[in-house]
Amino acid sequence: MKQYLPGHVRAPVQIKLHRALRMVTAGEIAEGLQYARTTMTDLPHSHYVRPIIDGAYTVLASVPVEQHGRPAYADFADYLATSQSLRYGQA
């Protein structure tokens, strides 16, 4: 991700969220959700804009219903739910 200019953090995050999505859909559910969670927690809250948040929710929504009992699912869902006040750049 070093090819991006300093300060351009959103594009690499979107790429990482796509990677997390691919991990989850390939069956690496816990790993993909943890990767998405780490990606989001590493992002400054001022960059929580609609495309980023939507990408995070897309990762979460890609988890099959029968896998919603996994701790990684609950952790990421809770993180997104408790980050509501941080959504869309409202720090």
N, CA and C atoms as a LAMMPS dump frame, in Angstrom:
ITEM: TIMESTEP
0
ITEM: NUMBER OF ATOMS
273
ITEM: BOX BOUNDS ff ff ff
-5.0000000000000000e+02 5.0000000000000000e+02
-5.0000000000000000e+02 5.0000000000000000e+02
-5.0000000000000000e+02 5.0000000000000000e+02
ITEM: ATOMS id mol type element x y z
1 1 1 N 0.803 -1.184 0
2 1 2 C 0 0 0
3 1 3 C 0.859 1.267 0
4 2 1 N 2.142 1.101 -0.102
5 2 2 C 3.042 2.235 -0.058
6 2 3 C 2.989 3.09 -1.318
7 3 1 N 2.308 2.65 -2.359
8 3 2 C 2.244 3.421 -3.586
9 3 3 C 1.313 4.626 -3.464
10 4 1 N 0.537 4.717 -2.388
11 4 2 C -0.353 5.851 -2.182
12 4 3 C 0.41 6.986 -1.497
13 5 1 N 0.023 8.196 -1.812
14 5 2 C 0.64 9.365 -1.202
15 5 3 C 0.312 9.416 0.281
16 6 1 N 1.195 9.981 1.086
17 6 2 C 0.888 10.131 2.509
18 6 3 C -0.421 10.908 2.685
19 7 1 N -1.216 10.484 3.6
20 7 2 C -2.49 11.141 3.83
21 7 3 C -3.645 10.542 3.049
22 8 1 N -3.361 9.739 2.055
23 8 2 C -4.401 9.071 1.277
24 8 3 C -4.632 7.685 1.885
25 9 1 N -5.424 7.657 2.921
26 9 2 C -5.596 6.406 3.66
27 9 3 C -6.843 5.627 3.269
28 10 1 N -7.782 6.274 2.631
29 10 2 C -9.06 5.595 2.351
30 10 3 C -8.945 4.516 1.287
31 11 1 N -8.241 4.782 0.206
32 11 2 C -8.135 3.78 -0.862
33 11 3 C -7.487 2.488 -0.367
34 12 1 N -6.387 2.561 0.374
35 12 2 C -5.819 1.305 0.888
36 12 3 C -6.767 0.573 1.832
37 13 1 N -7.544 1.317 2.602
38 13 2 C -8.505 0.683 3.501
39 13 3 C -9.588 -0.024 2.705
40 14 1 N -10.057 0.593 1.643
41 14 2 C -11.063 -0.059 0.803
42 14 3 C -10.51 -1.342 0.189
43 15 1 N -9.256 -1.317 -0.214
44 15 2 C -8.622 -2.521 -0.758
45 15 3 C -8.542 -3.601 0.316
46 16 1 N -8.174 -3.209 1.527
47 16 2 C -8.091 -4.175 2.621
48 16 3 C -9.466 -4.757 2.953
49 17 1 N -10.501 -3.933 2.9
50 17 2 C -11.845 -4.444 3.163
51 17 3 C -12.282 -5.408 2.064
52 18 1 N -11.886 -5.146 0.828
53 18 2 C -12.168 -6.105 -0.256
54 18 3 C -11.435 -7.416 0.002
55 19 1 N -10.22 -7.318 0.487
56 19 2 C -9.466 -8.539 0.811
57 19 3 C -10.175 -9.317 1.925
58 20 1 N -10.64 -8.595 2.941
59 20 2 C -11.367 -9.245 4.034
60 20 3 C -12.623 -9.933 3.497
61 21 1 N -13.313 -9.281 2.59
62 21 2 C -14.507 -9.86 1.975
63 21 3 C -14.162 -11.158 1.254
64 22 1 N -13.086 -11.146 0.498
65 22 2 C -12.667 -12.352 -0.225
66 22 3 C -12.286 -13.463 0.757
67 23 1 N -11.644 -13.107 1.856
68 23 2 C -11.283 -14.108 2.857
69 23 3 C -12.542 -14.771 3.421
70 24 1 N -13.519 -13.943 3.78
71 24 2 C -14.755 -14.48 4.353
72 24 3 C -15.476 -15.365 3.351
73 25 1 N -15.603 -14.906 2.115
74 25 2 C -16.334 -15.704 1.126
75 25 3 C -15.58 -16.961 0.714
76 26 1 N -14.276 -16.993 0.982
77 26 2 C -13.485 -18.196 0.699
78 26 3 C -13.497 -19.179 1.876
79 27 1 N -14.221 -18.818 2.937
80 27 2 C -14.326 -19.717 4.082
81 27 3 C -13.422 -19.375 5.243
82 28 1 N -12.58 -18.385 5.088
83 28 2 C -11.7 -17.95 6.175
84 28 3 C -12.435 -16.87 6.973
85 29 1 N -13.52 -17.285 7.599
86 29 2 C -14.445 -16.334 8.209
87 29 3 C -13.81 -15.583 9.377
88 30 1 N -13.281 -16.292 10.348
89 30 2 C -12.695 -15.625 11.51
90 30 3 C -11.532 -14.732 11.1
91 31 1 N -10.695 -15.225 10.199
92 31 2 C -9.532 -14.457 9.758
93 31 3 C -9.945 -13.2 8.995
94 32 1 N -10.948 -13.345 8.129
95 32 2 C -11.424 -12.2 7.354
96 32 3 C -12.073 -11.147 8.223
97 33 1 N -12.866 -11.586 9.196
98 33 2 C -13.507 -10.628 10.098
99 33 3 C -12.478 -9.926 10.978
100 34 1 N -11.483 -10.658 11.437
101 34 2 C -10.433 -10.031 12.244
102 34 3 C -9.629 -9.039 11.41
103 35 1 N -9.36 -9.392 10.168
104 35 2 C -8.634 -8.493 9.265
105 35 3 C -9.433 -7.208 9.029
106 36 1 N -10.738 -7.354 8.833
107 36 2 C -11.595 -6.181 8.65
108 36 3 C -11.636 -5.337 9.921
109 37 1 N -11.724 -5.986 11.063
110 37 2 C -11.762 -5.265 12.358
111 37 3 C -10.474 -4.489 12.568
112 38 1 N -9.343 -5.127 12.327
113 38 2 C -8.049 -4.457 12.48
114 38 3 C -7.928 -3.302 11.497
115 39 1 N -8.376 -3.517 10.282
116 39 2 C -8.351 -2.456 9.268
117 39 3 C -9.139 -1.248 9.739
118 40 1 N -10.303 -1.477 10.296
119 40 2 C -11.14 -0.367 10.753
120 40 3 C -10.562 0.315 11.991
121 41 1 N -10.054 -0.461 12.923
122 41 2 C -9.538 0.164 14.146
123 41 3 C -8.248 0.933 13.879
124 42 1 N -7.523 0.571 12.838
125 42 2 C -6.306 1.296 12.48
126 42 3 C -6.593 2.594 11.727
127 43 1 N -7.823 2.763 11.263
128 43 2 C -8.198 3.934 10.474
129 43 3 C -8.605 5.083 11.39
130 44 1 N -8.044 6.266 11.2
131 44 2 C -8.489 7.413 12.003
132 44 3 C -9.996 7.656 11.8
133 45 1 N -10.68 7.964 12.862
134 45 2 C -12.13 8.107 12.801
135 45 3 C -12.583 9.205 11.846
136 46 1 N -11.75 10.152 11.575
137 46 2 C -12.123 11.21 10.629
138 46 3 C -12.289 10.679 9.212
139 47 1 N -11.842 9.453 8.971
140 47 2 C -11.965 8.84 7.646
141 47 3 C -13.103 7.824 7.573
142 48 1 N -13.937 7.795 8.588
143 48 2 C -15.101 6.909 8.57
144 48 3 C -16.181 7.559 7.704
145 49 1 N -16.056 7.387 6.421
146 49 2 C -17.009 7.94 5.462
147 49 3 C -17.853 6.8 4.893
148 50 1 N -18.913 7.163 4.217
149 50 2 C -19.869 6.162 3.735
150 50 3 C -19.225 4.983 2.994
151 51 1 N -18.339 5.184 2.02
152 51 2 C -17.779 4.02 1.318
153 51 3 C -16.998 3.071 2.239
154 52 1 N -16.337 3.625 3.227
155 52 2 C -15.579 2.79 4.171
156 52 3 C -16.539 2.001 5.063
157 53 1 N -17.492 2.69 5.655
158 53 2 C -18.454 2.023 6.529
159 53 3 C -19.268 0.996 5.746
160 54 1 N -19.695 1.365 4.56
161 54 2 C -20.453 0.408 3.737
162 54 3 C -19.618 -0.827 3.42
163 55 1 N -18.337 -0.635 3.154
164 55 2 C -17.449 -1.764 2.902
165 55 3 C -17.339 -2.679 4.105
166 56 1 N -17.247 -2.086 5.286
167 56 2 C -17.17 -2.887 6.513
168 56 3 C -18.449 -3.689 6.712
169 57 1 N -19.601 -3.044 6.491
170 57 2 C -20.87 -3.764 6.617
171 57 3 C -21.038 -4.835 5.543
172 58 1 N -20.463 -4.628 4.38
173 58 2 C -20.51 -5.645 3.323
174 58 3 C -19.755 -6.893 3.754
175 59 1 N -18.614 -6.697 4.397
176 59 2 C -17.849 -7.836 4.921
177 59 3 C -18.705 -8.587 5.931
178 60 1 N -19.301 -7.864 6.857
179 60 2 C -20.125 -8.494 7.887
180 60 3 C -21.305 -9.244 7.261
181 61 1 N -21.944 -8.63 6.283
182 61 2 C -23.115 -9.247 5.642
183 61 3 C -22.763 -10.476 4.824
184 62 1 N -21.496 -10.63 4.473
185 62 2 C -21.095 -11.785 3.664
186 62 3 C -20.953 -13.063 4.483
187 63 1 N -21.026 -12.942 5.787
188 63 2 C -20.914 -14.118 6.654
189 63 3 C -22.225 -14.899 6.583
190 64 1 N -22.157 -16.195 6.264
191 64 2 C -23.381 -16.999 6.22
192 64 3 C -24.107 -16.977 7.57
193 65 1 N -25.419 -16.978 7.526
194 65 2 C -26.239 -16.877 8.736
195 65 3 C -25.847 -17.934 9.773
196 66 1 N -25.568 -19.132 9.31
197 66 2 C -25.227 -20.203 10.266
198 66 3 C -23.892 -19.974 10.975
199 67 1 N -23.142 -18.98 10.53
200 67 2 C -21.851 -18.656 11.146
201 67 3 C -21.928 -17.417 12.047
202 68 1 N -23.107 -16.86 12.225
203 68 2 C -23.255 -15.644 13.026
204 68 3 C -22.962 -15.854 14.508
205 69 1 N -22.883 -17.089 14.944
206 69 2 C -22.566 -17.378 16.332
207 69 3 C -21.075 -17.317 16.648
208 70 1 N -20.267 -17.144 15.641
209 70 2 C -18.815 -17.097 15.854
210 70 3 C -18.43 -15.854 16.662
211 71 1 N -17.459 -15.998 17.568
212 71 2 C -16.998 -14.832 18.332
213 71 3 C -16.489 -13.694 17.44
214 72 1 N -15.827 -14.022 16.331
215 72 2 C -15.307 -12.979 15.444
216 72 3 C -16.443 -12.176 14.825
217 73 1 N -17.568 -12.84 14.539
218 73 2 C -18.728 -12.138 13.984
219 73 3 C -19.289 -11.176 15.025
220 74 1 N -19.478 -11.667 16.247
221 74 2 C -20.019 -10.826 17.315
222 74 3 C -19.1 -9.638 17.599
223 75 1 N -17.805 -9.887 17.589
224 75 2 C -16.842 -8.822 17.852
225 75 3 C -16.926 -7.716 16.806
226 76 1 N -16.947 -8.101 15.534
227 76 2 C -16.979 -7.102 14.474
228 76 3 C -18.337 -6.397 14.432
229 77 1 N -19.411 -7.148 14.62
230 77 2 C -20.754 -6.549 14.645
231 77 3 C -20.863 -5.549 15.795
232 78 1 N -20.364 -5.923 16.963
233 78 2 C -20.39 -5.016 18.118
234 78 3 C -19.552 -3.771 17.856
235 79 1 N -18.384 -3.96 17.247
236 79 2 C -17.535 -2.812 16.939
237 79 3 C -18.272 -1.832 16.024
238 80 1 N -18.879 -2.344 14.969
239 80 2 C -19.59 -1.47 14.04
240 80 3 C -20.791 -0.808 14.713
241 81 1 N -21.501 -1.54 15.549
242 81 2 C -22.667 -0.98 16.233
243 81 3 C -22.269 0.116 17.218
244 82 1 N -21.169 -0.075 17.912
245 82 2 C -20.747 0.925 18.895
246 82 3 C -19.999 2.083 18.25
247 83 1 N -19.681 1.953 16.974
248 83 2 C -19.008 3.029 16.255
249 83 3 C -19.998 3.926 15.529
250 84 1 N -21.272 3.8 15.812
251 84 2 C -22.281 4.571 15.108
252 84 3 C -22.023 6.08 15.194
253 85 1 N -21.596 6.569 16.354
254 85 2 C -21.359 8.009 16.49
255 85 3 C -20.155 8.468 15.708
256 86 1 N -19.312 7.523 15.283
257 86 2 C -18.129 7.857 14.523
258 86 3 C -18.371 7.774 13.024
259 87 1 N -19.541 7.361 12.644
260 87 2 C -19.836 7.148 11.217
261 87 3 C -19.791 8.442 10.441
262 88 1 N -19.309 8.304 9.242
263 88 2 C -19.335 9.379 8.255
264 88 3 C -18.6 10.627 8.724
265 89 1 N -17.453 10.406 9.39
266 89 2 C -16.57 11.513 9.725
267 89 3 C -17.01 12.344 10.902
268 90 1 N -17.944 11.859 11.69
269 90 2 C -18.406 12.602 12.861
270 90 3 C -17.665 12.116 14.084
271 91 1 N -16.485 12.646 14.323
272 91 2 C -15.665 12.186 15.464
273 91 3 C -16.149 12.798 16.748
